[in-house]
Amino acid sequence: AFSTDVGVATRGVYLLSFLPETDVRRIVDYAVSRGKRSFAALVPDSAYGTVVEAAFQQEVARRGGRILAIGKYPPDPTKLAEPVRRVAQAANQIDAVFIPDGGDSVSQVVHALAGAGVNMRRLQLLGTGVWSDDQHIAADKDLDGGWYPAPEPSGFRNFAARYRGRYGQDPVRTATIAYDAVALVAALVKTQGAARFSEQVLTNSSGFSGIDGVFRFRADGTNERGLAVLRVTPNGGQIISPAPK
């Protein structure tokens, strides 16, 4: 299945999508490995925000870090003041601030923090895969140096070039998920005989290799993907921690 809602995963229903929880685990692991121990977060008041907020609290605790402030902001940018104030009050005690949202919203939040007196140059900005390929993120100089998890870009670039050669147009970004699903079915039919779709084969811990890197299915139907960590630059994301092979 291609849903990003882990609530639909179960034994026999495996998610091939990019799960928010995997993004959060990767970026928190990397941040802690780089000496970041105290965190704050500004998250959108949405279904996605609720999922990533819960994952963020869990992963920071798992790595022995601490979260000193969390602010939830509504879609209306005029109502940023209160959640931003909450984080700004803790700014001198934190190493990093997590903003899991799209480009326009991230810029608004960062500018609001700066307007509240927060020295953003002292803090490490952290995002999720939503930041990937977002032109607003790359174009905002105040977001330079932010870290976010994503597949290594070369896989999709090569896939897109082949796709354009065949169909004369660009693929949507999620096309690789459908491609990998069909490729996986074909490979298992060819190599695994009658057991091809058994739980034992599908949840093999060695996993599989797809367009966007390595992945494996868990017994509960969720997945684990090997992601890179990239840094925001004016020319697009720059890999600072490669994806596992």
MIMILO-217035 format. One record per residue (C-alpha): x, y, z; residue in three letters. Coordinates in nm, 3 decimals. Example, Ala and Ser with C-alpha at 12.3 -4.5 7.8 and 13.67 -1.06 7.14 Angstrom:
// residues 2
<u=1.230, v=-0.450, w=0.780, code=ALA>
<u=1.367, v=-0.106, w=0.714, code=SER>
//
This chain:
// residues 245
<u=0.000, v=0.000, w=0.000, code=ALA>
<u=0.111, v=0.359, w=-0.059, code=PHE>
<u=-0.053, v=0.526, w=0.244, code=SER>
<u=0.157, v=0.728, w=0.489, code=THR>
<u=-0.089, v=0.645, w=0.770, code=ASP>
<u=0.065, v=0.369, w=0.979, code=VAL>
<u=-0.282, v=0.299, w=1.118, code=GLY>
<u=-0.369, v=0.105, w=0.802, code=VAL>
<u=-0.061, v=-0.118, w=0.825, code=ALA>
<u=-0.106, v=-0.466, w=0.967, code=THR>
<u=0.021, v=-0.819, w=0.913, code=ARG>
<u=-0.027, v=-0.881, w=0.542, code=GLY>
<u=-0.072, v=-0.511, w=0.454, code=VAL>
<u=0.271, v=-0.360, w=0.395, code=TYR>
<u=0.339, v=0.010, w=0.345, code=LEU>
<u=0.591, v=0.104, w=0.075, code=LEU>
<u=0.549, v=0.478, w=0.133, code=SER>
<u=0.779, v=0.731, w=0.301, code=PHE>
<u=0.658, v=0.735, w=0.661, code=LEU>
<u=0.690, v=1.053, w=0.871, code=PRO>
<u=0.812, v=0.848, w=1.166, code=GLU>
<u=1.114, v=0.729, w=0.963, code=THR>
<u=1.201, v=1.089, w=0.872, code=ASP>
<u=1.189, v=1.194, w=1.235, code=VAL>
<u=1.403, v=0.905, w=1.356, code=ARG>
<u=1.671, v=0.974, w=1.095, code=ARG>
<u=1.699, v=1.347, w=1.162, code=ILE>
<u=1.697, v=1.307, w=1.541, code=VAL>
<u=1.962, v=1.033, w=1.525, code=ASP>
<u=2.183, v=1.253, w=1.308, code=TYR>
<u=2.132, v=1.565, w=1.520, code=ALA>
<u=2.223, v=1.380, w=1.840, code=VAL>
<u=2.528, v=1.228, w=1.669, code=SER>
<u=2.640, v=1.585, w=1.595, code=ARG>
<u=2.613, v=1.692, w=1.959, code=GLY>
<u=2.261, v=1.835, w=1.966, code=LYS>
<u=2.097, v=1.745, w=2.296, code=ARG>
<u=1.833, v=2.011, w=2.373, code=SER>
<u=1.549, v=2.069, w=2.129, code=PHE>
<u=1.242, v=2.278, w=2.060, code=ALA>
<u=0.979, v=2.228, w=1.793, code=ALA>
<u=0.726, v=2.437, w=1.606, code=LEU>
<u=0.480, v=2.206, w=1.435, code=VAL>
<u=0.172, v=2.271, w=1.220, code=PRO>
<u=-0.164, v=2.215, w=1.385, code=ASP>
<u=-0.264, v=1.941, w=1.139, code=SER>
<u=-0.286, v=1.564, w=1.112, code=ALA>
<u=0.073, v=1.554, w=0.983, code=TYR>
<u=0.187, v=1.781, w=1.265, code=GLY>
<u=0.028, v=1.553, w=1.524, code=THR>
<u=0.208, v=1.247, w=1.384, code=VAL>
<u=0.551, v=1.410, w=1.365, code=VAL>
<u=0.517, v=1.575, w=1.706, code=GLU>
<u=0.452, v=1.237, w=1.871, code=ALA>
<u=0.739, v=1.077, w=1.679, code=ALA>
<u=0.971, v=1.365, w=1.771, code=PHE>
<u=0.897, v=1.333, w=2.142, code=GLN>
<u=0.955, v=0.957, w=2.126, code=GLN>
<u=1.279, v=0.974, w=1.929, code=GLU>
<u=1.437, v=1.253, w=2.134, code=VAL>
<u=1.360, v=1.060, w=2.452, code=ALA>
<u=1.500, v=0.740, w=2.298, code=ARG>
<u=1.830, v=0.917, w=2.226, code=ARG>
<u=1.853, v=1.071, w=2.572, code=GLY>
<u=1.784, v=1.426, w=2.459, code=GLY>
<u=1.533, v=1.672, w=2.598, code=ARG>
<u=1.262, v=1.891, w=2.448, code=ILE>
<u=1.228, v=2.226, w=2.621, code=LEU>
<u=0.942, v=2.376, w=2.421, code=ALA>
<u=0.683, v=2.277, w=2.160, code=ILE>
<u=0.458, v=2.525, w=1.984, code=GLY>
<u=0.170, v=2.429, w=1.754, code=LYS>
<u=0.069, v=2.691, w=1.500, code=TYR>
<u=-0.251, v=2.716, w=1.290, code=PRO>
<u=-0.253, v=2.768, w=0.911, code=PRO>
<u=-0.321, v=3.140, w=0.965, code=ASP>
<u=0.026, v=3.308, w=0.973, code=PRO>
<u=-0.115, v=3.599, w=1.176, code=THR>
<u=-0.154, v=3.359, w=1.470, code=LYS>
<u=0.211, v=3.261, w=1.497, code=LEU>
<u=0.295, v=3.492, w=1.785, code=ALA>
<u=0.196, v=3.270, w=2.079, code=GLU>
<u=0.360, v=2.941, w=1.970, code=PRO>
<u=0.670, v=3.134, w=1.861, code=VAL>
<u=0.687, v=3.312, w=2.198, code=ARG>
<u=0.681, v=2.974, w=2.374, code=ARG>
<u=0.985, v=2.856, w=2.181, code=VAL>
<u=1.162, v=3.193, w=2.196, code=ALA>
<u=1.154, v=3.180, w=2.576, code=GLN>
<u=1.361, v=2.860, w=2.569, code=ALA>
<u=1.591, v=2.969, w=2.284, code=ALA>
<u=1.900, v=3.023, w=2.499, code=ASN>
<u=1.881, v=2.667, w=2.630, code=GLN>
<u=1.831, v=2.474, w=2.306, code=ILE>
<u=2.067, v=2.349, w=2.036, code=ASP>
<u=1.817, v=2.288, w=1.756, code=ALA>
<u=1.462, v=2.372, w=1.648, code=VAL>
<u=1.248, v=2.127, w=1.453, code=PHE>
<u=1.005, v=2.271, w=1.193, code=ILE>
<u=0.832, v=1.989, w=0.998, code=PRO>
<u=0.641, v=2.188, w=0.735, code=ASP>
<u=0.661, v=2.311, w=0.374, code=GLY>
<u=0.868, v=2.600, w=0.243, code=GLY>
<u=0.642, v=2.905, w=0.285, code=ASP>
<u=0.543, v=2.804, w=0.637, code=SER>
<u=0.900, v=2.725, w=0.742, code=VAL>
<u=1.014, v=3.068, w=0.622, code=SER>
<u=0.733, v=3.240, w=0.812, code=GLN>
<u=0.816, v=3.052, w=1.131, code=VAL>
<u=1.190, v=3.122, w=1.108, code=VAL>
<u=1.132, v=3.491, w=1.037, code=HIS>
<u=0.888, v=3.509, w=1.329, code=ALA>
<u=1.148, v=3.352, w=1.561, code=LEU>
<u=1.409, v=3.604, w=1.446, code=ALA>
<u=1.156, v=3.883, w=1.500, code=GLY>
<u=1.104, v=3.757, w=1.855, code=ALA>
<u=1.473, v=3.808, w=1.925, code=GLY>
<u=1.598, v=3.452, w=1.868, code=VAL>
<u=1.952, v=3.428, w=1.728, code=ASN>
<u=1.883, v=3.178, w=1.451, code=MET>
<u=2.252, v=3.155, w=1.357, code=ARG>
<u=2.315, v=2.985, w=1.692, code=ARG>
<u=2.047, v=2.720, w=1.641, code=LEU>
<u=2.043, v=2.424, w=1.405, code=GLN>
<u=1.728, v=2.406, w=1.194, code=LEU>
<u=1.582, v=2.056, w=1.147, code=LEU>
<u=1.311, v=1.948, w=0.903, code=GLY>
<u=1.156, v=1.637, w=0.752, code=THR>
<u=1.134, v=1.500, w=0.399, code=GLY>
<u=0.873, v=1.770, w=0.325, code=VAL>
<u=1.173, v=2.002, w=0.276, code=TRP>
<u=1.307, v=1.786, w=-0.008, code=SER>
<u=1.296, v=1.947, w=-0.356, code=ASP>
<u=1.114, v=2.251, w=-0.213, code=ASP>
<u=1.224, v=2.559, w=-0.406, code=GLN>
<u=1.103, v=2.793, w=-0.129, code=HIS>
<u=1.341, v=2.625, w=0.114, code=ILE>
<u=1.644, v=2.660, w=-0.116, code=ALA>
<u=1.559, v=3.021, w=-0.205, code=ALA>
<u=1.540, v=3.147, w=0.155, code=ASP>
<u=1.889, v=3.242, w=0.274, code=LYS>
<u=1.769, v=3.227, w=0.636, code=ASP>
<u=1.722, v=2.851, w=0.595, code=LEU>
<u=2.075, v=2.790, w=0.465, code=ASP>
<u=2.242, v=2.510, w=0.656, code=GLY>
<u=1.920, v=2.346, w=0.777, code=GLY>
<u=1.923, v=1.965, w=0.794, code=TRP>
<u=1.656, v=1.730, w=0.665, code=TYR>
<u=1.622, v=1.357, w=0.580, code=PRO>
<u=1.545, v=1.235, w=0.228, code=ALA>
<u=1.641, v=0.964, w=-0.021, code=PRO>
<u=1.966, v=1.035, w=-0.202, code=GLU>
<u=1.861, v=1.247, w=-0.505, code=PRO>
<u=2.057, v=1.049, w=-0.767, code=SER>
<u=1.806, v=0.761, w=-0.770, code=GLY>
<u=1.513, v=0.978, w=-0.867, code=PHE>
<u=1.721, v=1.186, w=-1.111, code=ARG>
<u=1.823, v=0.873, w=-1.304, code=ASN>
<u=1.468, v=0.737, w=-1.294, code=PHE>
<u=1.326, v=1.070, w=-1.417, code=ALA>
<u=1.572, v=1.078, w=-1.710, code=ALA>
<u=1.466, v=0.730, w=-1.820, code=ARG>
<u=1.099, v=0.821, w=-1.776, code=TYR>
<u=1.136, v=1.137, w=-1.988, code=ARG>
<u=1.310, v=0.935, w=-2.257, code=GLY>
<u=1.019, v=0.690, w=-2.269, code=ARG>
<u=0.717, v=0.919, w=-2.217, code=TYR>
<u=0.837, v=1.270, w=-2.304, code=GLY>
<u=0.734, v=1.421, w=-1.971, code=GLN>
<u=0.847, v=1.435, w=-1.609, code=ASP>
<u=0.724, v=1.173, w=-1.360, code=PRO>
<u=0.550, v=1.277, w=-1.040, code=VAL>
<u=0.777, v=1.236, w=-0.739, code=ARG>
<u=0.582, v=0.939, w=-0.600, code=THR>
<u=0.614, v=0.744, w=-0.928, code=ALA>
<u=0.916, v=0.564, w=-0.784, code=THR>
<u=0.698, v=0.401, w=-0.518, code=ILE>
<u=0.469, v=0.247, w=-0.780, code=ALA>
<u=0.770, v=0.144, w=-0.989, code=TYR>
<u=0.939, v=-0.023, w=-0.692, code=ASP>
<u=0.616, v=-0.204, w=-0.598, code=ALA>
<u=0.584, v=-0.362, w=-0.943, code=VAL>
<u=0.958, v=-0.434, w=-0.964, code=ALA>
<u=0.947, v=-0.606, w=-0.625, code=LEU>
<u=0.650, v=-0.824, w=-0.724, code=VAL>
<u=0.827, v=-0.922, w=-1.046, code=ALA>
<u=1.152, v=-1.004, w=-0.867, code=ALA>
<u=0.982, v=-1.217, w=-0.601, code=LEU>
<u=0.780, v=-1.410, w=-0.859, code=VAL>
<u=1.098, v=-1.479, w=-1.053, code=LYS>
<u=1.320, v=-1.582, w=-0.761, code=THR>
<u=1.112, v=-1.706, w=-0.466, code=GLN>
<u=0.883, v=-1.974, w=-0.608, code=GLY>
<u=0.561, v=-2.057, w=-0.425, code=ALA>
<u=0.675, v=-1.872, w=-0.111, code=ALA>
<u=0.715, v=-1.545, w=-0.300, code=ARG>
<u=0.457, v=-1.344, w=-0.100, code=PHE>
<u=0.495, v=-1.520, w=0.233, code=SER>
<u=0.553, v=-1.316, w=0.547, code=GLU>
<u=0.896, v=-1.474, w=0.587, code=GLN>
<u=1.007, v=-1.352, w=0.241, code=VAL>
<u=0.849, v=-1.007, w=0.261, code=LEU>
<u=0.985, v=-0.929, w=0.608, code=THR>
<u=1.338, v=-1.055, w=0.543, code=ASN>
<u=1.556, v=-0.822, w=0.751, code=SER>
<u=1.805, v=-0.786, w=0.463, code=SER>
<u=1.534, v=-0.589, w=0.283, code=GLY>
<u=1.524, v=-0.478, w=-0.078, code=PHE>
<u=1.684, v=-0.214, w=-0.297, code=SER>
<u=1.464, v=0.033, w=-0.486, code=GLY>
<u=1.492, v=0.354, w=-0.685, code=ILE>
<u=1.499, v=0.558, w=-0.363, code=ASP>
<u=1.739, v=0.329, w=-0.178, code=GLY>
<u=1.711, v=0.033, w=0.056, code=VAL>
<u=1.392, v=-0.054, w=0.244, code=PHE>
<u=1.247, v=-0.339, w=0.444, code=ARG>
<u=0.906, v=-0.433, w=0.578, code=PHE>
<u=0.835, v=-0.497, w=0.944, code=ARG>
<u=0.599, v=-0.771, w=1.057, code=ALA>
<u=0.342, v=-0.509, w=1.162, code=ASP>
<u=0.321, v=-0.379, w=0.804, code=GLY>
<u=0.523, v=-0.061, w=0.854, code=THR>
<u=0.857, v=-0.011, w=0.680, code=ASN>
<u=1.207, v=0.111, w=0.744, code=GLU>
<u=1.385, v=0.311, w=0.473, code=ARG>
<u=1.749, v=0.399, w=0.443, code=GLY>
<u=1.758, v=0.780, w=0.417, code=LEU>
<u=2.034, v=1.034, w=0.372, code=ALA>
<u=2.059, v=1.363, w=0.561, code=VAL>
<u=2.094, v=1.672, w=0.344, code=LEU>
<u=2.186, v=2.033, w=0.414, code=ARG>
<u=1.994, v=2.323, w=0.263, code=VAL>
<u=2.200, v=2.526, w=0.014, code=THR>
<u=2.097, v=2.783, w=-0.251, code=PRO>
<u=2.170, v=2.516, w=-0.514, code=ASN>
<u=1.956, v=2.246, w=-0.355, code=GLY>
<u=2.015, v=1.978, w=-0.097, code=GLY>
<u=2.374, v=1.869, w=-0.028, code=GLN>
<u=2.430, v=1.523, w=0.122, code=ILE>
<u=2.604, v=1.543, w=0.460, code=ILE>
<u=2.527, v=1.189, w=0.578, code=SER>
<u=2.484, v=0.921, w=0.308, code=PRO>
<u=2.202, v=0.672, w=0.307, code=ALA>
<u=2.290, v=0.316, w=0.415, code=PRO>
<u=2.350, v=0.075, w=0.128, code=LYS>
//
